[in-house]
Amino acid sequence: MKSEGKIKAIFIDRDGTINEEAGYINHVDLFMLLPRSIEAIRLINMSPFKAVMVTNQAGVAKGYFPEELVLSIHDKLKGLLDKEGAYLDGIYYCPHHPEGSVEKYRIQCECRKPRPGLLLKAAEDLDIVLSRSYLVGDKISDVVLARSVGAKGVLVLTGYGKGEVENFGNGWGGVKKPVYIAEDLYDAVEWILDVEGQRVD
């Protein structure tokens, strides 16, 4: 029988959370990790949480780069993590956009964040209980997505995060309010593990 309530995840946005925000990354060499990202993912690996990346890559739909480039960048990420003894349990991305120039990807999908498709697919594939999980990202839309599936949203100040706080922080409430505002991904993971009583020293 399929187990329930045992597997939880820390979902992680990509651009601006794991790597430097550089707009549409159209070359592998432009993919640069933020400080402490690998250490943060390794902390998750040492905990009961799964580490799962979820990212919008609308540049595919807009014709800025082919879908193969997204896969190449993710191969680079996996290689960098592997060298430092870290790994992602899953990578999920959305290449779609309803106003894209590439017909194949020009759809109103359910996987483009803040719609829940990526998280729902990961939960199905990996037997994750979303209500026991977290989503870490640099946009309020990530927090909204987390709450929409019963998870908890953490905002990081890297990427667009600092601007989100300065521009909209006073008006947060309800689904837009993060459970924690972190300096970066490492700070976010440390906080989550502390709250969950799963801190690894």
C-alpha positions as CSV (number, residue, x, y, z in Angstrom):
1,M,0.0,0.0,0.0
2,K,1.2,3.5,-0.8
3,S,2.5,5.3,2.3
4,E,1.0,8.7,3.2
5,G,2.4,11.5,5.2
6,K,6.0,10.4,5.3
7,I,7.8,12.2,2.4
8,K,8.3,15.9,2.5
9,A,10.2,18.2,0.3
10,I,11.9,21.6,0.1
11,F,11.0,22.8,-3.4
12,I,13.5,25.4,-4.8
13,D,13.1,28.0,-7.5
14,R,16.0,28.2,-9.9
15,D,16.9,31.6,-11.2
16,G,17.6,34.1,-8.4
17,T,17.5,31.4,-5.8
18,I,20.0,28.7,-6.7
19,N,21.9,30.7,-9.4
20,E,22.4,34.4,-10.2
21,E,19.4,36.1,-11.8
22,A,20.6,37.0,-15.3
23,G,17.3,37.4,-17.2
24,Y,16.9,34.8,-19.9
25,I,20.0,32.5,-19.6
26,N,20.7,31.7,-23.3
27,H,24.1,30.1,-22.8
28,V,25.5,27.5,-20.3
29,D,28.3,29.9,-19.4
30,L,25.8,32.4,-18.1
31,F,24.6,30.0,-15.4
32,M,26.4,31.0,-12.2
33,L,25.6,29.6,-8.8
34,L,24.9,31.9,-6.0
35,P,27.2,31.6,-2.9
36,R,26.2,28.8,-0.5
37,S,23.7,27.2,-2.9
38,I,25.5,23.9,-3.0
39,E,25.9,23.9,0.7
40,A,22.2,24.6,1.1
41,I,21.2,21.6,-1.1
42,R,23.7,19.4,0.7
43,L,22.0,20.3,4.0
44,I,18.7,19.2,2.5
45,N,20.3,15.9,1.4
46,M,21.3,15.3,5.0
47,S,17.8,15.9,6.3
48,P,14.5,13.9,5.8
49,F,13.4,16.4,3.1
50,K,13.7,15.8,-0.6
51,A,15.4,18.6,-2.6
52,V,13.3,19.4,-5.7
53,M,13.9,22.3,-8.2
54,V,10.9,23.9,-9.9
55,T,11.4,26.6,-12.5
56,N,9.7,28.5,-15.3
57,Q,11.7,28.7,-18.5
58,A,9.5,30.7,-20.7
59,G,12.5,31.6,-22.9
60,V,11.8,28.4,-24.7
61,A,8.3,29.4,-25.7
62,K,9.5,32.9,-26.6
63,G,12.1,31.5,-28.9
64,Y,15.1,32.8,-27.0
65,F,16.7,29.4,-26.7
66,P,15.9,25.8,-27.4
67,E,14.6,23.4,-24.8
68,E,17.8,21.4,-25.2
69,L,19.7,24.4,-23.6
70,V,17.5,24.1,-20.5
71,L,18.5,20.5,-20.2
72,S,22.2,21.3,-20.8
73,I,22.1,23.9,-18.0
74,H,20.5,21.4,-15.7
75,D,23.2,18.9,-16.5
76,K,25.8,21.6,-15.6
77,L,24.0,22.1,-12.3
78,K,23.9,18.4,-11.5
79,G,27.6,18.2,-12.3
80,L,28.5,21.1,-10.0
81,L,26.4,19.6,-7.2
82,D,27.9,16.1,-7.7
83,K,31.4,17.4,-7.3
84,E,30.5,18.7,-3.8
85,G,28.5,15.7,-2.7
86,A,25.1,17.2,-3.2
87,Y,22.1,16.3,-5.5
88,L,18.6,17.2,-6.4
89,D,15.9,14.5,-6.0
90,G,13.9,16.0,-8.9
91,I,14.1,18.8,-11.5
92,Y,10.8,20.1,-13.0
93,Y,10.5,23.0,-15.4
94,C,7.9,24.7,-17.5
95,P,8.9,25.7,-21.1
96,H,5.5,27.2,-21.9
97,H,4.0,30.7,-22.2
98,P,0.5,31.7,-23.5
99,E,2.1,34.5,-25.6
100,G,5.1,32.6,-26.8
101,S,6.3,32.8,-30.4
102,V,7.0,29.1,-30.7
103,E,3.7,27.4,-31.5
104,K,4.6,24.1,-29.8
105,Y,5.0,25.9,-26.4
106,R,2.4,28.6,-26.8
107,I,-0.2,27.2,-24.5
108,Q,-2.0,28.1,-21.3
109,C,-0.6,25.3,-19.2
110,E,-1.0,24.2,-15.7
111,C,2.7,23.9,-15.0
112,R,3.7,27.5,-15.3
113,K,4.2,28.9,-11.8
114,P,2.2,30.2,-9.9
115,R,-0.1,27.4,-11.3
116,P,0.5,24.2,-9.3
117,G,1.3,21.7,-12.0
118,L,5.0,21.3,-11.3
119,L,4.5,20.7,-7.6
120,L,1.6,18.4,-8.3
121,K,3.7,16.3,-10.7
122,A,6.6,16.2,-8.3
123,A,4.3,15.1,-5.5
124,E,2.9,12.3,-7.6
125,D,6.3,11.1,-8.9
126,L,8.1,11.3,-5.5
127,D,5.2,10.5,-3.2
128,I,5.6,14.0,-1.5
129,V,3.0,15.3,0.9
130,L,2.7,19.0,0.0
131,S,1.2,20.0,3.3
132,R,4.4,19.1,5.0
133,S,6.6,20.7,2.4
134,Y,8.2,24.2,1.7
135,L,8.8,26.2,-1.4
136,V,11.8,28.6,-1.4
137,G,11.9,31.3,-4.1
138,D,12.7,35.0,-4.8
139,K,9.2,36.1,-5.9
140,I,6.0,36.5,-4.1
141,S,4.4,34.3,-6.8
142,D,6.4,31.4,-5.3
143,V,4.8,32.1,-1.9
144,V,1.4,32.2,-3.5
145,L,2.0,28.9,-5.3
146,A,3.2,27.3,-2.0
147,R,0.1,28.3,-0.2
148,S,-2.2,27.3,-3.0
149,V,-1.1,23.6,-2.5
150,G,-1.0,23.8,1.3
151,A,2.8,24.1,1.5
152,K,4.7,26.9,3.2
153,G,6.5,29.7,1.2
154,V,9.9,31.1,2.1
155,L,11.2,34.2,0.3
156,V,14.9,34.8,-0.3
157,L,16.5,38.2,-0.6
158,T,18.6,37.1,-3.6
159,G,17.4,37.6,-7.2
160,Y,14.2,39.6,-7.2
161,G,13.6,39.0,-3.5
162,K,15.0,42.3,-2.1
163,G,12.9,44.3,-4.5
164,E,9.8,42.3,-3.6
165,V,10.3,43.1,0.0
166,E,11.0,46.8,-0.5
167,N,8.2,47.4,-3.0
168,F,5.5,45.2,-1.6
169,G,6.4,44.1,1.9
170,N,4.2,46.5,3.8
171,G,1.1,45.2,1.9
172,W,1.5,41.5,2.4
173,G,-1.2,39.5,3.9
174,G,-3.0,36.2,3.4
175,V,-1.6,34.1,0.6
176,K,1.2,36.6,-0.1
177,K,2.9,36.5,3.3
178,P,6.0,34.3,3.5
179,V,6.5,32.2,6.6
180,Y,10.1,33.5,6.6
181,I,12.3,36.0,4.7
182,A,15.8,34.5,4.3
183,E,19.1,36.1,3.3
184,D,19.7,33.3,0.8
185,L,18.9,29.7,0.1
186,Y,21.3,28.4,2.8
187,D,19.6,30.7,5.4
188,A,16.2,29.5,4.3
189,V,17.1,25.8,4.6
190,E,18.7,26.3,8.0
191,W,15.5,28.0,9.2
192,I,13.3,25.3,7.9
193,L,15.4,22.6,9.5
194,D,15.4,24.4,12.8
195,V,11.6,24.9,12.7
196,E,11.2,21.2,11.8
197,G,13.6,20.1,14.5
198,Q,15.8,18.5,11.8
199,R,18.9,20.8,12.1
200,V,22.1,19.0,11.0
201,D,25.3,20.3,12.6
